[in-house]
Amino acid sequence: MDEERQATFGPDGELETDAPEATGTNDFGEETGADETDGGFNRYAVVSLLQKAIRRGDEEVSAWTAWELARSGFGWNLWDRLNTFVVEDLKADSRAPLLVGRYEELADEWGMDSRRGQMAAVQAALAVARARSAREGANAVNGFHAVAEKRAEARAEGEEPTHTFPVTEDDLSADGRYDVALDGHTGEGARLDRSSPFFRVHGARVGPEGETDVSARWKRLFLALDRYDYTDEQVAHALSAVAPDDRWSEPEF
């Protein structure tokens, strides 16, 4: 694969790189321009189309744009953008990031000038296009940043914020909604003398499916042999699934 080059977005939204001017000829025997693909297209436009095709699940256009970039000497740009797209444009449980990484390794081994290298590029684009599109990470970061700004503005003006984070300071305090997070690994939990039993009984619970049968058996064995004594009620609670409609309530033992 061509040597790695940095690609960033400038203030006008266009991709800026330190890539050298393209050399050679296009499909029509004409000398290629600085950012021209072999098919005679503008590289920036092809990259943008690749992202939009992935978002819309258009497999054919995604495959073509990947091939066009790969065969035109812009493989470095293709892999840079695909690795960005799997973070920006896919649901978080997608396997596509792992596949893109593997296909990139194969393309690097075979070379982007080879048919196999170009097939790896197409396969990577198809894997991303077929994955569930969702801008979860991007929307979360944008939303949380916007709330942070409004929150800071409200404090500066001595007002209550119109929007806040999903967790407030009161929530993340003793007896607050997320009190269970304050186990012995935290300063507040240590102050409250919440040692291992608190974590085992409350903090280590999972949900909503609960532990697997084998995991529950091992945990029950551990609690039975632990140096701390647990009541039957505590053991039952430690092994119980967290309710999807009440994830944070914990009884006192």
N, C-alpha and C positions, 0 to 999 in steps of 0.2 A: 504494500500500500504506500501511496505517496507519503512523504514525511509529514508529521503532524503540524498543523498550523492553527493559530488562535483565531477564533471567529467571535465577534461581539456585535451588539447592536449599537449604532450611533444615536445621537439625539434626534435625528429625523426618522428613526425607526428602521433604517436600512442596515444590512449586515456589513460590517467593516472587517476586513481581514488584511493580513500582510502577504496574501497570495501573490505570486508573480504573474505577470501577464501570460495568458495562454499562448501557446505556440502551435504551429501546425495548421491543418486545414480542416474545414468542416465537411459534412457529407456531400457538399456541392463543389468541393475542390477550392473553396475560397478560404483565404487566411482568416483564422479565428481572431476575434477581438479579445480584450482583456478578461471579460466575464461572459464569454460566449460558449455555449455547449456545442458538441459536434453536430447536433441537429439544427443549430442556428438560433437557439433560444437564449434568453438572458438567464444567467445562473441564479440571480436573486429571485426572479419570478418563479423558476422551477422549484427552488427550495420552499418558497411560500406556498406554492401549489401542493407540494408534498405534504406539508403540515395540514393544510385545509382538507386534502383528500383523506388523510388519516383520521381527522376529526369526524369526517362524514362517512367513514367506512367504505370509501370507494377503492376497492382492491386494484382494479386495472390501472387507474391513474396513479395510485401509490407505487405500483410495480414499475410503471413506465418512468416516473420521475426518478426513482432510485437508480434504474438502469442508465438513464440519460446522464445523471451526475457521475455515476461510476465510470462509464466508458469515456467521459469527457475530461478525465483527470481531476475531477472534483470529489473524489471519494472521501478525502479528509473532511470536506464540508458536509457530505452526506452523513457520516458517522457522528460528527459533532451534533448535527441537528436531530438525528434519530435518538441519540442518548438524551437529548433535551426533551424531545417529544414524549418519551416514556414517563418522564417526571411531570410534564406539564399537562398532558392530554389523556392519560389513561387512568382508569380506576385502580386503586392502590393494590388490589389483589391479583393484578395481571401478571402472567409469567413472561410477558414480552420483554421486560428489561433483561432477564437472564438470557433469553434467546438472542436478543440484539448483541449482547456482549459476546456470546459464542460465535455468532455469524461474523462479527467484526474480527475475531481472532482468526477465523478461517480465511477471511478475505485478506488479512494481513499476511497469512502464510502463503496463499496462492498468488496474491498480487491482483490489483484491480484491473490490470490490463487483460487478465485471463478470463475466459468464459466462466470458470468456476468462481472466481472472485466476484464477477458481476452477478452470478446466480445467488451468491451469498447475500449480496446487497438487496436483491429483489426479495429473497426469502425474509430478510429482516424487515423490510417495508411491509410485506404481507402480514407478518406476525403482528406488527403494530396496528395495521389497519383492521385486522380481524379481532383485536382485543376490544374490550368494553371501553368506549370513549367516555371520559368524565374528567373535568378539570378540577378535581377535588383539592389537590394540593395548592394549585394556583389560586383558586377561589378562597380557600381557607386563609392563606397568607395575606391576600389582598384584604379580606374582610377583617382579620385580626389587626392588621396594621391600621386600617381605617378607624377601628374602635379605639386603639391605643392613642391615636391622635386626638379624637374627640374626648376621650377620658382625660388626657393631659390638659386640653383646652378648658374643660369644665373645672378642673382643679385650680387652674391659674385664675379663673374668674370667680372662684368661690361658689360654684354651682354644682348641682348633682348631674352626673353625666346622663345623657339621653340613651346611651348604649353602653353596655359593659361586657366583659368577657364571660364565658360560660361558668367561670369560677370566680367568686369574690373572695376578699380577704376573710370575711366572716365565715364563708363556706369552708375555707381551708384553715380552720382553727379548731381547738378542742371543743367538742360537742357541736361542731358545725356539720354541714351536710357531708363533707368529705373527711370527717374525723378519722375514719379507718386508715387513711393514708399516713397518719401521724403515729407510725409504729416506732420501735426502738432504733431504727436506722436514721431517724430525724431528731433534731435537737429537742423539739417539743415532746416527742414520744419518749425520749430518754428522761426528760424532766418529769414526765408522768409515770416513769418506771414501767414502761410497757416493754417487757422482755419477750423472749421467744414465744410463749404461749399466745400472746396477743396476735402476733403475726400468723401463727399456725391456725388459730381458730377463726380469725377475722380477715387478716390481710392477704392470705394465700388462697382464698376462695376464688373459684372461676365460674364463668357463666356465659350464656344461659344454659348450655348443655350440661355443665357440670363435669366432673372428672370422668375419665374413661374407667371401665370396670377394673382394669389392671392397675391404673394409677390410684384409684380409691383404695384398692386392697393394700398397696404399698404404703399409702399415707396412714391408713388405719393401723398397720403394723408399726410404723414409726411412732405414732402417738402412743401406742401401747407400751413401747419400749423406751420412750423418751424419759429423761431424768425428771421431767415435770409430770405432775399428775393431772389428768383431764377427766372431767365428769362425762358420763354417757351423753348428756345434753350437749356439751362442748364438742365432743367427737362428731355427733350427728350434724351439728351446725357446720363444723369445719369441712365436712364432706358434702354438704348440701350445695346445690347450684344457686348462683345468684339470679334472682328473679329479674326478667327483662323489664318489667314495669316498676321495679323497686330495687335498683342496683346498689344503693348506698346505705340503706338502713341496716343497722347491726344491733342485736340485743346486748344487754349488759349481763355478764356472767360473774 
